[in-house]
Amino acid sequence: MPKILIIEDDTSFAQMLQKFLIKKGYDVEIGFTVKEGRQKLKQTRFDLVLTDLRLPDAEGIELITDIRNKVPVIIMTGYAEVGSAVSAMKKGAFDYISKPFTTDAVLKIIGSALSTVDKTGQTGNEFIDTVKKPEIQPKPSIIIGSPNLVSSASKKLEEYIGLVAPTDMSVLVTGESGTGKEVTAKAIHDRSKRRDRPFIAVDCGAIPKELASSEFFGHLKGSFTGAINDKVGTFEAANGGTLFLDEVGNLPYDNQIQLLRALQERRIRRIGSTKEIDVDVRILTATNEDLKVAVKEGRFREDLYHRLNEFSLQIPSLIDRQGDLIILVEHFLEISNKRLNKRITGFTKEVWNIFESYGWPGNIRELQNVIQRAVLLTGDGEITKEALPTEIIETPTVNNDNGNISKSEFEKEQIIKALKRTNYNKSKAAKLLQVTRKTLYNRISHYDLDV
Ligand SMILES: Nc1ncnc2c1ncn2[C@@H]1O[C@H](COP(=O)(O)OP(=O)(O)OP(=O)(O)O)[C@@H](O)[C@H]1O
């Protein structure tokens, strides 16, 4: 059984990784500091070392100099430290892996590191110049490090963000509530040449109609009742940077024309002032309603819609990026542990099954909340089903057969529940109910449901 030494000061992360690797058949020990690591390396013969880069007493890189050519070393690193990870490779580390990582990714890298250990116990690292140098990865656009997200929907999103971010195009971000529209807008800003200038987010749904122009363009003291001080509007505040208009569909019709004018003229005037101010602002917007429908119904100006929608990005619902679930769950567990000062190690198999079969109508936000709540309710060890809210445990189910009379009311209720949870999206509801779309349609017509 290969012996692995993990050197990591984040105890809960180290324990989680240890547990996982033990399950996968490795013999794993943990050291929390470089000193402890060195001691363990003196006492025991390890086949592989997985070390964090920054440890409380020294840099993990120091160990490489001690043990290179004896044991392969894999560096675990945060994104900001990729540069240091590359120097660690030059010093002889076998490879590096960016945190947070998927379980698959860590198993793969461990497998290839162990396969380089020859029968004499020497690693392939003597010829370090031939080790392929990793490409410096771009700063992750989405908090948790989208290069680690594995679903094809996330990969496509990542690709589009990478393409549109460096341009000055207006981007309309659409998606259900909680999918990460604001996070995406921020990622676009962070990857643009405006990244060192302000990113100002405005919730258009929260601005009263009468105050919208003052909010966007600012005002001078005394220019209207209630204007007790001069106010800088969001356009001026975001000058040189990015203005993110959330829930743009809620912007009152009268204010839409003012917004369009400011965008076309690239110039604004504070209310009560005659001075025109040039503004250079990139506009990103988000909505969870279909703006094309709003345009058709006359609630949203078509000219503004086209001005805002030079490029559109559709953020997938969580149910359509199931492949990312593990990495998102692990990410939120780590964050919640830190925030609540806990050391929860993971989730029982039953909890994983529930996570995988639930529909997540509130998307990533709901997942984050469920995990945070569960971490709070759990003393230590693994999170069990009891720490989950009841609505996520009671996953609706539908019979594939014709059902019988006694079951029908229950089944009808479950179908309605699933449709509500998925915002009446039949494909998602069918997935949630674990039946085909055809079966769902049959059941809907069988029960004569008006959906
Ligand atoms: N890729 C991601 N990685 C980590 N956290 C994420 C990610 N996407 C979303 N979140 C988290 O989920 C929550 C919701 O994200 P965000 O506010 O961006 O969603 P939204 O689509 O704008 O929601 P709403 O439409 O309700 O405003 C936030 O707490 C955010 O940190």
The ligand as an SDF file (V2000), in Angstrom:
LIG
                    3D

 31 33  0  0  0  0  0  0  0  0999 V2000
  -18.9870   29.6720   -9.5250 N   0  0  0  0  0  0  0  0  0  0  0  0
  -19.2130   29.9840   -8.2660 C   0  0  0  0  0  0  0  0  0  0  0  0
  -18.3190   29.6780   -7.3380 N   0  0  0  0  0  0  0  0  0  0  0  0
  -18.5470   29.9400   -6.0470 C   0  0  0  0  0  0  0  0  0  0  0  0
  -19.6340   30.5500   -5.5680 N   0  0  0  0  0  0  0  0  0  0  0  0
  -20.5570   30.9010   -6.4580 C   0  0  0  0  0  0  0  0  0  0  0  0
  -20.4030   30.6460   -7.8550 C   0  0  0  0  0  0  0  0  0  0  0  0
  -21.5040   31.0940   -8.4830 N   0  0  0  0  0  0  0  0  0  0  0  0
  -22.2890   31.6000   -7.5210 C   0  0  0  0  0  0  0  0  0  0  0  0
  -21.7400   31.5020   -6.3140 N   0  0  0  0  0  0  0  0  0  0  0  0
  -22.2970   31.9370   -5.0240 C   0  0  0  0  0  0  0  0  0  0  0  0
  -23.7100   31.7910   -5.1200 O   0  0  0  0  0  0  0  0  0  0  0  0
  -24.3690   32.9250   -4.6190 C   0  0  0  0  0  0  0  0  0  0  0  0
  -25.2420   33.5190   -5.7020 C   0  0  0  0  0  0  0  0  0  0  0  0
  -24.4190   34.0920   -6.7140 O   0  0  0  0  0  0  0  0  0  0  0  0
  -24.8620   35.4170   -7.5070 P   0  0  0  0  0  0  0  0  0  0  0  0
  -25.3590   36.4550   -6.5600 O   0  0  0  0  0  0  0  0  0  0  0  0
  -23.7760   35.7720   -8.4350 O   0  0  0  0  0  0  0  0  0  0  0  0
  -26.1170   34.8130   -8.3020 O   0  0  0  0  0  0  0  0  0  0  0  0
  -27.1580   35.5700   -9.2210 P   0  0  0  0  0  0  0  0  0  0  0  0
  -27.4210   34.6700  -10.3720 O   0  0  0  0  0  0  0  0  0  0  0  0
  -26.6620   36.9530   -9.5160 O   0  0  0  0  0  0  0  0  0  0  0  0
  -28.4180   35.5990   -8.2770 O   0  0  0  0  0  0  0  0  0  0  0  0
  -29.6960   36.5690   -8.3410 P   0  0  0  0  0  0  0  0  0  0  0  0
  -30.3100   36.4100   -9.7120 O   0  0  0  0  0  0  0  0  0  0  0  0
  -30.5910   36.0450   -7.2700 O   0  0  0  0  0  0  0  0  0  0  0  0
  -29.1780   37.9550   -8.0990 O   0  0  0  0  0  0  0  0  0  0  0  0
  -23.3030   33.8890   -4.1260 C   0  0  0  0  0  0  0  0  0  0  0  0
  -23.1790   33.7380   -2.7350 O   0  0  0  0  0  0  0  0  0  0  0  0
  -22.0550   33.4380   -4.8320 C   0  0  0  0  0  0  0  0  0  0  0  0
  -20.9250   33.6720   -4.0610 O   0  0  0  0  0  0  0  0  0  0  0  0
  1  2  1  0
  2  3  1  0
  2  7  2  0
  3  4  2  0
  4  5  1  0
  5  6  2  0
  6  7  1  0
  6 10  1  0
  7  8  1  0
  8  9  2  0
  9 10  1  0
 10 11  1  0
 11 12  1  0
 11 30  1  0
 12 13  1  0
 13 14  1  0
 13 28  1  0
 14 15  1  0
 15 16  1  0
 16 17  2  0
 16 18  1  0
 16 19  1  0
 19 20  1  0
 20 21  2  0
 20 22  1  0
 20 23  1  0
 23 24  1  0
 24 25  2  0
 24 26  1  0
 24 27  1  0
 28 29  1  0
 28 30  1  0
 30 31  1  0
M  END
$$$$
